[in-house]
């Protein structure tokens, strides 16, 4: 497991980082690896790296 991924609890994920995934959101630059969970499709998330690479899971 990559230690640079910040773990998030299930309770926090449902309210704070649950968004509607869009092209613009997936292409943004981040300071550290970030996971954004989709509000409309439970279980779908995008992991964005510092280089701007987005991986969907």
N, C-alpha and C positions, 0 to 999 in steps of 0.2 A: 504494500500500500504506500502511496506517495505521501510523505509527511507534510507536504506543502498545502494539502487540501484541508481547509478548516471544517471540522465536523459540525453539523448542526443537528439539534434535537428535533424530533418529529413535531413537537408542539410549536416550536419557533418557526419551522419551515412553513406550516400551514398559513400563517398570517403574514409574516414579514417578508419572506423572499419568494412568495408565490406570485408569479406575474403571468401575463399573456406573452408568450415568446414571439418576438418579431425579428425581422432581418436586422434592423437597426440595433436592437438589444444584443443580438448574438455577435455583431461585428465590433462592439465597443472595446476599447483598451482597458485593462484592469491592472492594478498594482500587484496583486497576487492571484493565484488560481481561485476562481469563483464558480460556484454551482448555483444556477437559477432554475427553479422548479416551475413547471407550467401549471397554471391555474385550471385550464380546461381539460387537460389530459393527465389524470393522476398517475404518478410513477415516471413521467417523462421529465427529464432535466437536461440542461446543457452545461457543460463544464468548459469555461473559457480560461485559456492560459495567458501568461504575460505577453507572449508573442502574437496573441490575437487569434489563435487556433481554437475553434469551437468544436466540441465533440458531444454528440447527442447520445443519451442512454435512456 
